[in-house]
Amino acid sequence: MLQDLGGRRPRVVGRIDDGPIPSHDTANPDRLFYGWTIVGLTFGAQFLAMGTYFYTFGVFLKPLSETFGTDRSSVAIALSLQQFVVAMLGPWVGKRLAGGSIRTLMLWGTLLLSLGGAVLSRAESIVQLYFAYGLIVGAGIALAGPLPNTALLANWFVRRRGTALGISQFGVTVSGTVMVPFATWLIASYGWRAAMLALAALPIALLAPAVRWLVVDRPEDRGLLPDGDTHLLPGEDSDPSDSWTMGRAIRDRRVLLLALAVGLNFTAMSAVLQILHSHITDSGLSGADAASVVAAATFAGAVAKPLFGALADHFDPRAVMGLSTALQAVGVWILIDAASLPLLLTSGAIFGLGYGGVLPLWGVLLGALFGRHSFGHVMGLMGPIMLPFQVFGFPFATFVFDRHGSYTPALYVFLGCYAAAAAVLFVMPVPRRNGQAA
């Protein structure tokens, strides 16, 4: 195995909080590759980080508004502030992911997630809400959410990176299915403060021990190689992570094209998800009908993550991302004129199948273009670049509705976003396949 590592002795994992990681028995080839344990860990981490705070925010919106005596849009600023904090911390987190301990960052993240929820449960003003949910929880998601989890998986997988990312990020979507009803029950039974305190206990009680004992930053730390292979793939480690700066990222054509392709998808899909329920009820259908369409979209989105991840392991990830983009566009096109529930359900399912592939495909394209050692750093640098895309879509759609009494003009603009994203994918450099430069 030392020969396979180019004569270098595998880096010995030290201790974090005096918690040593046991060595892996490399003499047993039948043992399950430890990377799949990392997949399970990141599934749970993203389930808790996103499910506890992101998907449940809508459940807390009304009681928070009533408690602080303010309108709901003022409360909603806390979510925008959280997204801003996550994006702006991205470059710093990415740099630490490339050169430091992912496990340490994630442990701090779990602490901040629980601390933010605990502070919020005692909040008495809207300013305290912004501080707790926007700043503290935002920092926790930056350290323990999608960015470190995706970077961790990129370290462990190359050939099967798409499959690993798809399974892991299934936890992001399915968390909404589980945590929203759970939070609703907690609030109805015990009030929003007790509910928030109970949710705040989950990261520190469940996630922190799992991170401490299961996270291993890189397969080399256990005398292994990505995917359990016996040799490194050519070109996979050719781009050193410490050479990346924000200036270089902005000047790099590959970074900008990938940010455009993914960002344009984010602009449209995040807005459609937020307006879908009200668009359907505005057309005269019931809230229950609208909820069933939203459920169809989110369920299809959950199924799509492992499906598109696996497809990207076998086909050009640009083409797979193009398919994801096209399915979203078809779903929105049907949505514009759909009047019956069956047609709306079809629209939601097609749209969901498309949007579910975006996150894992972003990771696949990022790894294929930049390699695993630069993965976390480049992904973090993309946060501020993509921030305008993430925050534009929903406010634009509501602005259009206020002016025209309908979301339809905005939906046509989002179709244009999908067309532009497809065009960007067409001119994007061909990514490497299995570490080889194409």
ZAMARGU-4260 file (C-alpha; in steps of 0.2 Angstrom, whole numbers, plus 5000, padded with zeros to 4 digits):
<rodrens>
0) 5000/5000/5000 | 5014/5012/5003 | 5020/5009/4986 | 5003/5014/4979 | 5005/5030/4989
5) 5021/5035/4980 | 5032/5029/4994 | 5024/5041/5006 | 5018/5034/5023 | 5000/5038/5026
10) 4997/5052/5037 | 4993/5047/5054 | 4977/5054/5061 | 4980/5063/5077 | 4968/5066/5091
15) 4953/5079/5092 | 4948/5082/5110 | 4958/5066/5114 | 4947/5055/5103 | 4959/5044/5093
20) 4953/5035/5077 | 4956/5017/5076 | 4967/5011/5061 | 4958/5001/5047 | 4962/4983/5044
25) 4969/4985/5026 | 4973/4967/5026 | 4955/4962/5025 | 4950/4966/5007 | 4932/4959/5010
30) 4928/4973/5023 | 4916/4986/5017 | 4925/5001/5011 | 4925/5014/5025 | 4919/5028/5013
35) 4901/5021/5014 | 4901/5024/5032 | 4906/5042/5028 | 4891/5043/5016 | 4880/5037/5030
40) 4887/5050/5042 | 4885/5064/5029 | 4867/5059/5026 | 4863/5061/5045 | 4873/5077/5046
45) 4864/5085/5032 | 4847/5078/5038 | 4850/5087/5055 | 4858/5103/5050 | 4846/5107/5036
50) 4830/5098/5043 | 4832/5106/5060 | 4833/5124/5055 | 4830/5127/5036 | 4815/5116/5032
55) 4806/5120/5049 | 4808/5139/5047 | 4791/5141/5039 | 4783/5131/5053 | 4790/5144/5066
60) 4786/5159/5055 | 4769/5163/5061 | 4773/5160/5080 | 4789/5171/5079 | 4779/5185/5070
65) 4766/5185/5084 | 4778/5184/5098 | 4789/5198/5092 | 4774/5209/5086 | 4780/5211/5068
70) 4775/5206/5050 | 4781/5190/5043 | 4793/5198/5030 | 4803/5205/5044 | 4805/5188/5052
75) 4809/5181/5035 | 4824/5192/5034 | 4832/5180/5047 | 4833/5167/5033 | 4841/5178/5021
80) 4854/5184/5034 | 4858/5165/5037 | 4860/5162/5018 | 4871/5177/5017 | 4882/5171/5032
85) 4884/5154/5025 | 4889/5161/5008 | 4902/5174/5015 | 4910/5161/5026 | 4912/5149/5012
90) 4929/5155/5006 | 4936/5154/5024 | 4928/5137/5027 | 4934/5130/5010 | 4952/5135/5014
95) 4951/5126/5031 | 4943/5111/5023 | 4958/5110/5011 | 4972/5112/5023 | 4965/5107/5040
100) 4953/5095/5049 | 4936/5093/5043 | 4931/5084/5059 | 4936/5099/5069 | 4926/5111/5059
105) 4911/5100/5059 | 4912/5098/5078 | 4912/5117/5080 | 4897/5118/5068 | 4887/5106/5078
110) 4890/5116/5094 | 4885/5132/5085 | 4869/5124/5078 | 4864/5119/5095 | 4869/5136/5103
115) 4860/5146/5090 | 4844/5136/5093 | 4845/5138/5112 | 4848/5157/5111 | 4833/5158/5099
120) 4822/5149/5111 | 4825/5163/5124 | 4824/5178/5111 | 4813/5192/5116 | 4816/5204/5101
125) 4818/5203/5082 | 4836/5208/5084 | 4839/5193/5095 | 4831/5182/5081 | 4843/5189/5068
130) 4858/5186/5080 | 4853/5169/5084 | 4846/5162/5068 | 4855/5172/5056 | 4873/5173/5063
135) 4875/5159/5075 | 4865/5146/5066 | 4871/5152/5049 | 4889/5150/5055 | 4884/5132/5061
140) 4877/5127/5044 | 4893/5134/5036 | 4904/5123/5047 | 4893/5107/5048 | 4881/5108/5033
145) 4882/5105/5014 | 4900/5112/5011 | 4910/5102/5023 | 4900/5086/5020 | 4902/5087/5001
150) 4920/5091/5003 | 4922/5076/5014 | 4914/5064/5001 | 4924/5072/4987 | 4940/5066/4997
155) 4933/5048/4999 | 4926/5045/4981 | 4931/5049/4963 | 4924/5035/4952 | 4908/5034/4962
160) 4907/5052/4968 | 4890/5055/4960 | 4882/5040/4968 | 4890/5045/4985 | 4884/5063/4984
165) 4867/5058/4978 | 4864/5046/4993 | 4871/5058/5005 | 4861/5073/4999 | 4845/5063/4999
170) 4846/5067/5018 | 4844/5086/5014 | 4827/5083/5005 | 4820/5069/5016 | 4824/5080/5031
175) 4809/5091/5026 | 4797/5077/5025 | 4801/5071/5043 | 4806/5087/5052 | 4792/5098/5047
180) 4778/5087/5054 | 4789/5084/5070 | 4791/5103/5072 | 4773/5106/5069 | 4768/5093/5083
185) 4781/5100/5095 | 4774/5118/5093 | 4756/5113/5095 | 4760/5102/5110 | 4773/5113/5120
190) 4774/5130/5111 | 4787/5137/5099 | 4801/5140/5113 | 4801/5122/5120 | 4800/5116/5102
195) 4815/5126/5097 | 4825/5120/5112 | 4821/5102/5108 | 4827/5104/5090 | 4842/5113/5096
200) 4847/5098/5107 | 4848/5086/5092 | 4864/5092/5084 | 4874/5092/5100 | 4866/5076/5106
205) 4866/5065/5090 | 4877/5073/5077 | 4892/5078/5088 | 4896/5061/5094 | 4894/5053/5077
210) 4906/5067/5069 | 4919/5064/5083 | 4920/5045/5081 | 4916/5042/5063 | 4923/5056/5053
215) 4940/5053/5045 | 4945/5067/5034 | 4954/5057/5020 | 4955/5039/5015 | 4974/5040/5016
220) 4972/5043/5035 | 4967/5025/5036 | 4980/5018/5023 | 4967/5018/5009 | 4963/5027/4993
225) 4947/5035/4986 | 4934/5022/4981 | 4945/5008/4989 | 4956/5008/4974 | 4974/5001/4974
230) 4981/5016/4965 | 4978/5035/4962 | 4969/5040/4946 | 4980/5050/4935 | 4978/5069/4937
235) 4966/5068/4951 | 4978/5077/4963 | 4987/5089/4951 | 4979/5105/4956 | 4986/5111/4974
240) 4972/5118/4985 | 4983/5132/4992 | 4985/5140/4975 | 4967/5146/4975 | 4961/5163/4980
245) 4946/5173/4977 | 4955/5183/4963 | 4960/5167/4954 | 4942/5160/4956 | 4935/5175/4948
250) 4947/5175/4934 | 4945/5156/4931 | 4933/5153/4916 | 4928/5136/4923 | 4923/5143/4940
255) 4913/5157/4932 | 4904/5145/4920 | 4900/5132/4933 | 4894/5146/4945 | 4882/5152/4931
260) 4876/5135/4926 | 4872/5131/4944 | 4867/5148/4950 | 4854/5150/4936 | 4846/5134/4941
265) 4846/5140/4959 | 4838/5156/4954 | 4823/5148/4946 | 4821/5132/4956 | 4822/5141/4973
270) 4809/5153/4968 | 4797/5140/4960 | 4798/5130/4976 | 4793/5145/4987 | 4779/5151/4976
275) 4772/5134/4971 | 4759/5133/4985 | 4752/5150/4983 | 4752/5149/4964 | 4741/5134/4964
280) 4729/5141/4977 | 4728/5158/4967 | 4721/5147/4953 | 4706/5142/4964 | 4712/5125/4970
285) 4712/5121/4989 | 4727/5122/5001 | 4727/5103/5002 | 4728/5101/4983 | 4742/5113/4983
290) 4751/5104/4997 | 4749/5088/4987 | 4758/5096/4972 | 4772/5102/4984 | 4774/5085/4991
295) 4775/5077/4974 | 4789/5089/4969 | 4799/5086/4985 | 4797/5067/4984 | 4803/5067/4966
300) 4817/5078/4971 | 4822/5066/4985 | 4822/5051/4972 | 4832/5061/4960 | 4847/5064/4970
305) 4854/5046/4970 | 4847/5044/4953 | 4856/5058/4945 | 4872/5055/4955 | 4873/5037/4948
310) 4870/5043/4931 | 4884/5056/4932 | 4896/5041/4937 | 4893/5034/4919 | 4889/5048/4908
315) 4896/5066/4904 | 4890/5076/4920 | 4887/5091/4909 | 4874/5081/4899 | 4866/5074/4915
320) 4865/5092/4922 | 4857/5097/4906 | 4844/5084/4908 | 4841/5090/4926 | 4839/5108/4919
325) 4827/5102/4905 | 4816/5093/4917 | 4814/5108/4928 | 4810/5119/4912 | 4797/5106/4906
330) 4789/5106/4924 | 4788/5125/4924 | 4781/5125/4906 | 4767/5114/4911 | 4764/5123/4927
335) 4760/5140/4918 | 4744/5134/4910 | 4740/5119/4921 | 4722/5120/4929 | 4718/5103/4934
340) 4725/5093/4949 | 4732/5079/4939 | 4741/5090/4927 | 4748/5100/4942 | 4754/5084/4950
345) 4763/5079/4934 | 4771/5096/4933 | 4777/5095/4951 | 4784/5078/4949 | 4793/5082/4933
350) 4800/5099/4941 | 4805/5089/4957 | 4814/5076/4947 | 4824/5089/4938 | 4828/5101/4953
355) 4833/5086/4964 | 4848/5083/4953 | 4856/5100/4954 | 4866/5098/4971 | 4874/5081/4968
360) 4878/5086/4950 | 4886/5102/4956 | 4898/5092/4967 | 4901/5080/4953 | 4906/5094/4940
365) 4916/5103/4953 | 4926/5087/4957 | 4928/5083/4939 | 4935/5100/4935 | 4946/5104/4949
370) 4951/5087/4958 | 4947/5082/4976 | 4961/5092/4985 | 4955/5108/4978 | 4936/5103/4979
375) 4932/5111/4996 | 4942/5127/4993 | 4934/5130/4976 | 4917/5126/4982 | 4919/5138/4996
380) 4925/5152/4985 | 4910/5150/4974 | 4898/5154/4989 | 4900/5173/4987 | 4900/5172/4968
385) 4883/5163/4968 | 4875/5173/4982 | 4866/5185/4970 | 4858/5170/4961 | 4852/5162/4978
390) 4844/5178/4984 | 4836/5185/4968 | 4823/5173/4962 | 4810/5173/4976 | 4810/5192/4979
395) 4808/5194/4960 | 4794/5183/4959 | 4784/5191/4973 | 4788/5208/4966 | 4781/5203/4949
400) 4765/5196/4958 | 4763/5213/4967 | 4763/5222/4951 | 4753/5210/4940 | 4743/5199/4952
405) 4751/5184/4945 | 4767/5174/4945 | 4766/5169/4927 | 4777/5183/4920 | 4791/5178/4933
410) 4789/5159/4927 | 4793/5164/4910 | 4808/5173/4916 | 4813/5157/4925 | 4811/5147/4909
415) 4824/5159/4902 | 4836/5156/4916 | 4835/5137/4912 | 4838/5141/4894 | 4854/5151/4899
420) 4860/5138/4910 | 4859/5125/4897 | 4869/5136/4885 | 4882/5138/4898 | 4884/5120/4900
425) 4886/5118/4881 | 4902/5129/4882 | 4909/5123/4898 | 4926/5114/4897 | 4924/5095/4896
430) 4928/5089/4913 | 4940/5075/4917 | 4933/5057/4918 | 4940/5047/4933 | 4954/5059/4935
435) 4960/5059/4917 | 4960/5076/4908 | 4948/5075/4893
</rodrens>
